[in-house]
Amino acid sequence: MISVIDHSVRARLNLTPLAYMLCDACSQLRPLMIGTGVSFLSETLGVNTQSIKQTMTQLIEMGLLEKLENGYYYPSKKWYLSLSGEQVSVETPSETIAKDVIAFFNEVNGTKYHLHSNIDLVKKIIKNNNKLTLNHFKSVIVHKHDTWGSDEKMKEYNRPSTLFSGKFLKYLDDANHYWINKQKHDTAATLLGN
């Protein structure tokens, strides 16, 4: 099997060379009725199975590959459309969330941080904690805006590179405690008629 990477397609889809090769291999093997399981692709391409599995997962999220019940992978309609020059949208769910997070951060804080230089920070957090949702990020953003935004010393730290660092889960925990205490305080104030 010969795989020649069409770098214009690869760049347009924002794929790594390995991701492109996997899609190409699956599309070449499908008409030959050859099973495209992880082990076979690993042996054929000379790439470890863990890398194949991770890349296949990303390609499925992007909608470029489909996994059949028999465990074989085949290209989706999006893959074939992209090869013919059609513009197809291939964002992963984590990319979509990451863009929404940075847009929300800018909206709440009145800033203009660039998406491209900050979405990778959010995607890394999501990759390591795949149960996080957009609401988790919004909670931290609003919490830090409310607490750090009015503090002259901390105001300068209210930026994506700080919030979406290795301390994000700590900030999320802080935000959860903040919102619980705020709700208790607001309820008590309502009951007391304040």
Secondary structure, DSSP 4 states (H G I P E B T S, - for coil): ------HHHHHHHT--HHHHHHHHHHHHHTTTT----HHHHHHHHT--HHHHHHHHHHHHHHTSEEE-TTS-EEE-HHHHHHHTT-------HHHHHHHHHHHHHHHHHT----HHHHHHHHHHHHHH-TT--HHHHHHHHHHHHHHHTT-TTTGGG-SHHHHTSTTHHHHHHHHHHHHHHHHHHHHHHHHHT-
